[in-house]
């Protein structure tokens, strides 16, 4: 059940990003870069 809910959340975030003309992939990539750099 939890994997399905996580997938649904990601899906809705992608929908919202699309409606706001924001590149979802770019947002995720930037977020991950920031998180990974904070681990150093």
PDB file with one MODEL, atoms N, CA, C and O in Angstrom:
MODEL        1
ATOM      1  N   UNK A   1       0.813  -1.202   0.000  1.00  0.00           N
ATOM      2  CA  UNK A   1       0.000   0.000   0.000  1.00  0.00           C
ATOM      3  C   UNK A   1       0.859   1.271   0.000  1.00  0.00           C
ATOM      4  O   UNK A   1       0.573   2.214  -0.738  1.00  0.00           O
ATOM      5  N   UNK A   2       1.896   1.294   0.816  1.00  0.00           N
ATOM      6  CA  UNK A   2       2.745   2.487   0.875  1.00  0.00           C
ATOM      7  C   UNK A   2       3.408   2.803  -0.464  1.00  0.00           C
ATOM      8  O   UNK A   2       3.427   3.967  -0.863  1.00  0.00           O
ATOM      9  N   UNK A   3       3.954   1.808  -1.174  1.00  0.00           N
ATOM     10  CA  UNK A   3       4.537   2.128  -2.482  1.00  0.00           C
ATOM     11  C   UNK A   3       3.529   2.778  -3.432  1.00  0.00           C
ATOM     12  O   UNK A   3       3.887   3.674  -4.197  1.00  0.00           O
ATOM     13  N   UNK A   4       2.297   2.339  -3.388  1.00  0.00           N
ATOM     14  CA  UNK A   4       1.266   2.921  -4.247  1.00  0.00           C
ATOM     15  C   UNK A   4       1.002   4.374  -3.862  1.00  0.00           C
ATOM     16  O   UNK A   4       0.832   5.225  -4.735  1.00  0.00           O
ATOM     17  N   UNK A   5       0.968   4.661  -2.575  1.00  0.00           N
ATOM     18  CA  UNK A   5       0.734   6.032  -2.106  1.00  0.00           C
ATOM     19  C   UNK A   5       1.908   6.945  -2.465  1.00  0.00           C
ATOM     20  O   UNK A   5       1.704   8.098  -2.845  1.00  0.00           O
ATOM     21  N   UNK A   6       3.119   6.438  -2.348  1.00  0.00           N
ATOM     22  CA  UNK A   6       4.295   7.222  -2.740  1.00  0.00           C
ATOM     23  C   UNK A   6       4.235   7.518  -4.235  1.00  0.00           C
ATOM     24  O   UNK A   6       4.489   8.645  -4.660  1.00  0.00           O
ATOM     25  N   UNK A   7       3.904   6.520  -5.017  1.00  0.00           N
ATOM     26  CA  UNK A   7       3.769   6.708  -6.463  1.00  0.00           C
ATOM     27  C   UNK A   7       2.686   7.724  -6.800  1.00  0.00           C
ATOM     28  O   UNK A   7       2.859   8.539  -7.707  1.00  0.00           O
ATOM     29  N   UNK A   8       1.575   7.680  -6.079  1.00  0.00           N
ATOM     30  CA  UNK A   8       0.488   8.634  -6.308  1.00  0.00           C
ATOM     31  C   UNK A   8       0.938  10.059  -5.985  1.00  0.00           C
ATOM     32  O   UNK A   8       0.603  10.994  -6.712  1.00  0.00           O
ATOM     33  N   UNK A   9       1.687  10.226  -4.910  1.00  0.00           N
ATOM     34  CA  UNK A   9       2.197  11.557  -4.546  1.00  0.00           C
ATOM     35  C   UNK A   9       3.122  12.100  -5.632  1.00  0.00           C
ATOM     36  O   UNK A   9       3.021  13.263  -6.021  1.00  0.00           O
ATOM     37  N   UNK A  10       4.012  11.255  -6.111  1.00  0.00           N
ATOM     38  CA  UNK A  10       4.938  11.676  -7.169  1.00  0.00           C
ATOM     39  C   UNK A  10       4.156  12.034  -8.422  1.00  0.00           C
ATOM     40  O   UNK A  10       4.461  13.026  -9.084  1.00  0.00           O
ATOM     41  N   UNK A  11       3.161  11.240  -8.746  1.00  0.00           N
ATOM     42  CA  UNK A  11       2.350  11.504  -9.931  1.00  0.00           C
ATOM     43  C   UNK A  11       1.667  12.860  -9.826  1.00  0.00           C
ATOM     44  O   UNK A  11       1.684  13.640 -10.779  1.00  0.00           O
ATOM     45  N   UNK A  12       1.061  13.148  -8.666  1.00  0.00           N
ATOM     46  CA  UNK A  12       0.380  14.436  -8.496  1.00  0.00           C
ATOM     47  C   UNK A  12       1.366  15.601  -8.526  1.00  0.00           C
ATOM     48  O   UNK A  12       1.032  16.668  -9.042  1.00  0.00           O
ATOM     49  N   UNK A  13       2.552  15.426  -7.994  1.00  0.00           N
ATOM     50  CA  UNK A  13       3.565  16.477  -8.082  1.00  0.00           C
ATOM     51  C   UNK A  13       3.933  16.750  -9.536  1.00  0.00           C
ATOM     52  O   UNK A  13       4.118  17.900  -9.932  1.00  0.00           O
ATOM     53  N   UNK A  14       4.037  15.692 -10.322  1.00  0.00           N
ATOM     54  CA  UNK A  14       4.332  15.853 -11.746  1.00  0.00           C
ATOM     55  C   UNK A  14       3.198  16.575 -12.458  1.00  0.00           C
ATOM     56  O   UNK A  14       3.446  17.422 -13.316  1.00  0.00           O
ATOM     57  N   UNK A  15       1.967  16.255 -12.116  1.00  0.00           N
ATOM     58  CA  UNK A  15       0.807  16.927 -12.708  1.00  0.00           C
ATOM     59  C   UNK A  15       0.819  18.412 -12.348  1.00  0.00           C
ATOM     60  O   UNK A  15       0.621  19.262 -13.216  1.00  0.00           O
ATOM     61  N   UNK A  16       1.048  18.722 -11.083  1.00  0.00           N
ATOM     62  CA  UNK A  16       1.094  20.120 -10.653  1.00  0.00           C
ATOM     63  C   UNK A  16       2.216  20.886 -11.349  1.00  0.00           C
ATOM     64  O   UNK A  16       2.030  22.022 -11.785  1.00  0.00           O
ATOM     65  N   UNK A  17       3.371  20.255 -11.445  1.00  0.00           N
ATOM     66  CA  UNK A  17       4.493  20.901 -12.129  1.00  0.00           C
ATOM     67  C   UNK A  17       4.127  21.188 -13.581  1.00  0.00           C
ATOM     68  O   UNK A  17       4.406  22.273 -14.091  1.00  0.00           O
ATOM     69  N   UNK A  18       3.512  20.231 -14.236  1.00  0.00           N
ATOM     70  CA  UNK A  18       3.123  20.421 -15.633  1.00  0.00           C
ATOM     71  C   UNK A  18       2.129  21.568 -15.777  1.00  0.00           C
ATOM     72  O   UNK A  18       2.242  22.378 -16.697  1.00  0.00           O
ATOM     73  N   UNK A  19       1.166  21.638 -14.880  1.00  0.00           N
ATOM     74  CA  UNK A  19       0.151  22.704 -14.945  1.00  0.00           C
ATOM     75  C   UNK A  19       0.755  24.080 -14.673  1.00  0.00           C
ATOM     76  O   UNK A  19       0.235  25.095 -15.137  1.00  0.00           O
ATOM     77  N   UNK A  20       1.852  24.108 -13.922  1.00  0.00           N
ATOM     78  CA  UNK A  20       2.504  25.378 -13.608  1.00  0.00           C
ATOM     79  C   UNK A  20       3.667  25.665 -14.559  1.00  0.00           C
ATOM     80  O   UNK A  20       4.430  26.610 -14.361  1.00  0.00           O
ATOM     81  N   UNK A  21       3.788  24.829 -15.597  1.00  0.00           N
ATOM     82  CA  UNK A  21       4.845  24.963 -16.605  1.00  0.00           C
ATOM     83  C   UNK A  21       6.243  24.908 -15.969  1.00  0.00           C
ATOM     84  O   UNK A  21       7.130  25.694 -16.303  1.00  0.00           O
ATOM     85  N   UNK A  22       6.406  23.961 -15.051  1.00  0.00           N
ATOM     86  CA  UNK A  22       7.684  23.720 -14.383  1.00  0.00           C
ATOM     87  C   UNK A  22       8.173  22.345 -14.819  1.00  0.00           C
ATOM     88  O   UNK A  22       7.396  21.391 -14.853  1.00  0.00           O
ATOM     89  N   UNK A  23       9.452  22.239 -15.152  1.00  0.00           N
ATOM     90  CA  UNK A  23      10.007  20.965 -15.571  1.00  0.00           C
ATOM     91  C   UNK A  23      10.243  20.084 -14.337  1.00  0.00           C
ATOM     92  O   UNK A  23      11.138  20.346 -13.533  1.00  0.00           O
ATOM     93  N   UNK A  24       9.437  19.053 -14.209  1.00  0.00           N
ATOM     94  CA  UNK A  24       9.485  18.177 -13.042  1.00  0.00           C
ATOM     95  C   UNK A  24      10.844  17.494 -12.918  1.00  0.00           C
ATOM     96  O   UNK A  24      11.394  17.412 -11.820  1.00  0.00           O
ATOM     97  N   UNK A  25      11.382  17.011 -14.012  1.00  0.00           N
ATOM     98  CA  UNK A  25      12.682  16.326 -13.988  1.00  0.00           C
ATOM     99  C   UNK A  25      13.789  17.252 -13.497  1.00  0.00           C
ATOM    100  O   UNK A  25      14.650  16.850 -12.715  1.00  0.00           O
ATOM    101  N   UNK A  26      13.753  18.494 -13.969  1.00  0.00           N
ATOM    102  CA  UNK A  26      14.756  19.462 -13.519  1.00  0.00           C
ATOM    103  C   UNK A  26      14.646  19.717 -12.015  1.00  0.00           C
ATOM    104  O   UNK A  26      15.659  19.825 -11.324  1.00  0.00           O
ATOM    105  N   UNK A  27      13.428  19.811 -11.516  1.00  0.00           N
ATOM    106  CA  UNK A  27      13.218  20.029 -10.080  1.00  0.00           C
ATOM    107  C   UNK A  27      13.786  18.870  -9.261  1.00  0.00           C
ATOM    108  O   UNK A  27      14.469  19.086  -8.260  1.00  0.00           O
ATOM    109  N   UNK A  28      13.505  17.666  -9.682  1.00  0.00           N
ATOM    110  CA  UNK A  28      13.997  16.489  -8.963  1.00  0.00           C
ATOM    111  C   UNK A  28      15.518  16.435  -9.028  1.00  0.00           C
ATOM    112  O   UNK A  28      16.175  16.160  -8.024  1.00  0.00           O
ATOM    113  N   UNK A  29      16.075  16.695 -10.198  1.00  0.00           N
ATOM    114  CA  UNK A  29      17.523  16.660 -10.360  1.00  0.00           C
ATOM    115  C   UNK A  29      18.206  17.696  -9.462  1.00  0.00           C
ATOM    116  O   UNK A  29      19.203  17.389  -8.808  1.00  0.00           O
ATOM    117  N   UNK A  30      17.680  18.903  -9.429  1.00  0.00           N
ATOM    118  CA  UNK A  30      18.260  19.959  -8.597  1.00  0.00           C
ATOM    119  C   UNK A  30      18.144  19.610  -7.109  1.00  0.00           C
ATOM    120  O   UNK A  30      19.080  19.824  -6.338  1.00  0.00           O
ATOM    121  N   UNK A  31      17.002  19.079  -6.723  1.00  0.00           N
ATOM    122  CA  UNK A  31      16.802  18.655  -5.334  1.00  0.00           C
ATOM    123  C   UNK A  31      17.822  17.601  -4.935  1.00  0.00           C
ATOM    124  O   UNK A  31      18.432  17.692  -3.870  1.00  0.00           O
ATOM    125  N   UNK A  32      18.006  16.600  -5.791  1.00  0.00           N
ATOM    126  CA  UNK A  32      18.944  15.529  -5.474  1.00  0.00           C
ATOM    127  C   UNK A  32      20.387  16.033  -5.422  1.00  0.00           C
ATOM    128  O   UNK A  32      21.161  15.602  -4.567  1.00  0.00           O
ATOM    129  N   UNK A  33      20.754  16.940  -6.327  1.00  0.00           N
ATOM    130  CA  UNK A  33      22.100  17.522  -6.300  1.00  0.00           C
ATOM    131  C   UNK A  33      22.358  18.234  -4.982  1.00  0.00           C
ATOM    132  O   UNK A  33      23.421  18.081  -4.380  1.00  0.00           O
ATOM    133  N   UNK A  34      21.363  19.025  -4.534  1.00  0.00           N
ATOM    134  CA  UNK A  34      21.511  19.754  -3.279  1.00  0.00           C
ATOM    135  C   UNK A  34      21.639  18.802  -2.087  1.00  0.00           C
ATOM    136  O   UNK A  34      22.460  19.014  -1.195  1.00  0.00           O
ATOM    137  N   UNK A  35      20.833  17.774  -2.086  1.00  0.00           N
ATOM    138  CA  UNK A  35      20.866  16.807  -0.976  1.00  0.00           C
ATOM    139  C   UNK A  35      22.199  16.049  -0.955  1.00  0.00           C
ATOM    140  O   UNK A  35      22.799  15.858   0.102  1.00  0.00           O
ATOM    141  N   UNK A  36      22.645  15.626  -2.127  1.00  0.00           N
ATOM    142  CA  UNK A  36      23.900  14.879  -2.186  1.00  0.00           C
ATOM    143  C   UNK A  36      25.093  15.756  -1.778  1.00  0.00           C
ATOM    144  O   UNK A  36      26.014  15.290  -1.108  1.00  0.00           O
ATOM    145  N   UNK A  37      25.062  17.016  -2.186  1.00  0.00           N
ATOM    146  CA  UNK A  37      26.176  17.903  -1.819  1.00  0.00           C
ATOM    147  C   UNK A  37      26.160  18.196  -0.326  1.00  0.00           C
ATOM    148  O   UNK A  37      27.216  18.443   0.257  1.00  0.00           O
ATOM    149  N   UNK A  38      25.006  18.177   0.299  1.00  0.00           N
ATOM    150  CA  UNK A  38      24.947  18.428   1.746  1.00  0.00           C
ATOM    151  C   UNK A  38      25.476  17.238   2.552  1.00  0.00           C
ATOM    152  O   UNK A  38      25.779  17.373   3.737  1.00  0.00           O
ATOM    153  N   UNK A  39      25.584  16.088   1.913  1.00  0.00           N
ATOM    154  CA  UNK A  39      26.130  14.904   2.598  1.00  0.00           C
ATOM    155  C   UNK A  39      27.650  14.905   2.652  1.00  0.00           C
ATOM    156  O   UNK A  39      28.247  14.178   3.446  1.00  0.00           O
ATOM    157  N   UNK A  40      28.277  15.719   1.812  1.00  0.00           N
ATOM    158  CA  UNK A  40      29.753  15.759   1.771  1.00  0.00           C
ATOM    159  C   UNK A  40      30.332  16.453   2.986  1.00  0.00           C
ATOM    160  O   UNK A  40      31.551  16.572   3.107  1.00  0.00           O
TER     161      UNK A  40
ENDMDL
END
